[in-house]
Amino acid sequence: MNIAKKSKDFLIKLQDLSDTKKKIILWTVVIIIGLFMGFFWVKEAKTSFLNISKSIQNTKMPEINTSNMPTVDLQKLQNQNIK
């Protein structure tokens, strides 16, 4: 028996099933494909996040010179706000 005949017989059997059984088969196939795709999505997402992490670690942030900044006396500010 060739593949065309087997697949035609399989489709005829599927057509003869009740709607409930067809829906069960459909959702089972959808869930299996979803799990399969989800596995690869998680795997690729993990790789992407690792690459981003490496990229961030290699990035040097600019240094800001704060030596000329005026100082603020927090105690004075608090006393002014109380009065």
CORFENTA-V304137 format. One record per residue. RES is the residue in one small letter. PSI is psi in whole degrees, 0 to 359 (NA if undefined). Layout:
res->RES psi->PSI
res->RES psi->PSI
This chain:
res->m psi->129
res->n psi->173
res->i psi->322
res->a psi->318
res->k psi->317
res->k psi->316
res->s psi->325
res->k psi->317
res->d psi->320
res->f psi->316
res->l psi->323
res->i psi->318
res->k psi->319
res->l psi->320
res->q psi->331
res->d psi->349
res->l psi->159
res->s psi->161
res->d psi->323
res->t psi->314
res->k psi->323
res->k psi->318
res->k psi->320
res->i psi->315
res->i psi->315
res->l psi->310
res->w psi->327
res->t psi->315
res->v psi->317
res->v psi->316
res->i psi->317
res->i psi->315
res->i psi->320
res->g psi->317
res->l psi->319
res->f psi->313
res->m psi->322
res->g psi->321
res->f psi->312
res->f psi->328
res->w psi->315
res->v psi->319
res->k psi->314
res->e psi->323
res->a psi->319
res->k psi->316
res->t psi->317
res->s psi->316
res->f psi->323
res->l psi->320
res->n psi->320
res->i psi->317
res->s psi->315
res->k psi->320
res->s psi->318
res->i psi->321
res->q psi->328
res->n psi->350
res->t psi->131
res->k psi->125
res->m psi->147
res->p psi->145
res->e psi->137
res->i psi->128
res->n psi->115
res->t psi->14
res->s psi->333
res->n psi->7
res->m psi->140
res->p psi->150
res->t psi->152
res->v psi->130
res->d psi->103
res->l psi->328
res->q psi->318
res->k psi->318
res->l psi->318
res->q psi->319
res->n psi->324
res->q psi->323
res->n psi->331
res->i psi->322
res->k psi->NA
